């Protein structure tokens, strides 16, 4: 009989693979606008999200166009990298049409959150009201939330070193965005937009539109409680998963 070489069972890859149609179009559009902004810096005052211009001058296109502007090379690099890594698999699973709808809904919700916070009667709100917010980070955070819900145990490498399950990574990013928004800190980073993208993503997916996922905080609490009771009963009555050499003397498996 002919012998065949032993097949490799382990492979390594970086990222989700080739670009999906919407991801490719979004990256091209963002890169094109980044190049345009290099030569025409003043475009930020027209296409960036400035709540004062939106409220007082009705620049109604800004909540959409701000998503295609980025402030620096690393700003667009990390946003487009995240878009590719977390968005590609979602688009293949949802379809291009729904993916784009979800992307722009979370991005627009991030803009609405920024505008709403800028109208609050606090001193820090004045800085947001007259400042220009740019970048696709609000929509990216929405994608991150969806990725964490669909693939909760996928490892995400924080700083490319520390593996963290996707669900905890989303919680970490959401917590940072919330605390930074509440404190008014952030060094020029639009944490309010990040938080808006996360919340909008949760509300959209809570409708159960995508893949049958239905989100409910009460259902999650109930599930955790029942799981705790089941684990407690297993320990009480000596129920073990089996499969270990020292399990032969157990009565129940």
N, C-alpha and C positions, 0 to 999 in steps of 0.2 A: 504494500500500500504506500502511496506517496505521502511524504511528510510535509506538513506545512509549518512555516515559522510561527512561533507563539505570538498571538495577537496581543497588542498592548491594550491594557484595560484602563489606563489612566492617561488623560490628556489635559493640557492646560491651555487656556485661551484668555485673552484680555478683551472685555467688552462683550456686547450681545451679538456681534456679527455685522453683516452689511447694513447699510443705511436703508431704512424704509422710506416710502415716497414722501410722506409729510415731514419726517425728520430731515430729509435731504433738502426739501424746499425751504424749511424754516432756517436751516443752517446757511443756505445760500443767501437768503434774504437778510439775515442778521449780519453776515460778513460783508455783504454789499453796502448796507447802511453804515457799518463801522468804517469802511473805506471812505464813503461819502463824508462822514463826520470829521475825518482827519483833515479834509480840505475845506470843509464848511463848518467851522465850530459853532457858528451861530444857529445852526439847525436845531440845537438842543432847546433853545428858547422857544422854538416853534412846534417841535414834535415831541419834546419831553413832557412829562406830566407835571404841570405847575398848577396846583389847585387855585391860585389866585386868578390865573388866566382862564381856567375852566369856568369858574364861578362868575367872574366879573366881565369876561370878554367872550364867553361861550365858545372856547376852543374845544369843541366836542370830540374832535378826532384824537386828542391827546391820550385818553385812556386806552386807546388801541395802539397808536404809533410809538408810545414810550417803550413798548416791549421790544422794539427792534433797534434801540440805541444802547450802546455800552460805552463806559467811560475809559476803559484801558484795555490793553491786550489781554491781560490776565483775567479781567472781568468777563470778556466774551469767550476766552478760552475755556474757563471753568464752567460757564453756563452752557456752552455748546457741548462740552464733554459730558456734562450731566444730562443734557437733553438726549444725547445719543445713548448713553449707558442705561438710563432709566426709562426713556420714552420708546425706544425701538420695540421692545417686547410687548409693551402695552398697545402700540399701534397694530402690530401683527395680530394681537389677540382681539382688540376691539373693532378694528377696521379703521381706515384712514378718515372717513367722514366723522365718526364719533370721536376719534382721537383729537382731531382739530377742534371740534366743538368743545370738548373738555378743556383743552389747552387754553383756548381764548376765553372761556368762561372763568377759569381760575385766574387768568391774567387780568381780566376786567374787574373781577372781584377784588383782586389785590389793589388795583387802582382806586376802586370805590372805598376800600378801607383806608387808604392813604388820605383821600379827600375828606372822609368823615372825621378822621383823627385831627386833620389840620383845622377843622372848624370848631374843635373843642375850646372852651374858655380857659385855657391854661397857657402859660408863657411858652412852653416848649412847642405848642402847636403853631405859633407864629413862624418859627423856623421852617416847619414843614409846608406851611401855606404858601410861602414865597420861594421855596426851593424847587429845583427840577429833579424829579425822580425818573431814572432811566434803567433799563435792563429787563431781562426776561425772568428774573429770579422768582417773582410771584407765581408765574405759571410753572416754573421748574419745581417749586415747593409743592404745588398741586400734584405734579407727576410723582414726586418723591412720596407723598402721602399714599397715592394709588399703588405705587410699587410696594410699599411697606404692607399694605393690606392684602395684596394678591400674593406676595412672596415674603411672608413675615420672617421666615427663618433663613433667607438668603444672606450670606455674609457680605457685609460692606466694610471695606478696609479704611478705617479712619486714619488720615494722614498716610495712607498706603502701607500701614504697619499693623494696626490693631483691628482684628476682625470683630465686627459687631453685627448681630442679627438685624435685618432691615427694620423690623418693628421697633427695636430700641433706638436705632439710628434716627428714625422719624421722630420718636418721642424726644430725643436729645435736641434735634434741630428745632422742633416746635417749642421746646422749653426755652432755648436760647433766644428765639425770636420773640416769645412772649415777654420774658424778663427784660430784654433789651428795649422792647417797645414801651413797656410799663415804666422803665427807669428813664427813658429819653436818651439813653446812651447808644453808642453804635458806631461812632467815628465816620459818619456819612453813609452808613449802610442802611438801606430802607427795610428795617426789620418789620415795620408795620405792614408793608406789602408782602413780606414773607408769610407773616401770620395770616393775612387775608387769603393768600393762596392756599394755605393749609386748611383753613376753616371751610373755604368754598369747596375744595376737593372732597372734604368729608361730607358736606351737605349734599353734593351731587351724587356721590356714591351711596349715600344713605337711602336714596330713592330706589335702590336695587336695580338700576337700569343696566349695569354692566356685569355680565356673567353670572347673574344670580346672587351677587354679594348683597346682603342686607345688613345694614349696620344699625345697632341700637344699644346705647349705653346700658339700659336696664337688662337687655338680653345678655350682654357681656358679663355683667355682675352676676346674673342668675347662673350663667354657664360656669363661671369660676367657683361659685358656691357649691353647685352640684358636683363639680370635679373634685373639690376639696372633700366633700362628704364621701364620694366614691373611694378616693385614696385612703381616707381614714378607715372606711369599712374594710378595705383590702388588708390594711395593716392589722386591724383588730381580729379578723378571722383567718389570718395567715395565708392570704392569697398572694402568690408570687408569679412573676412572668415566666419563670422557667428558663431552660436553656443553659444553665450553669452547672458545672460539675458538682457543686455543693448543694444542689437542689434535690438530690435523690431522696433525701429523708423528709422532704416536705409532703404534706398530705394533699394540698390543693395547688393546682397550677393553672 
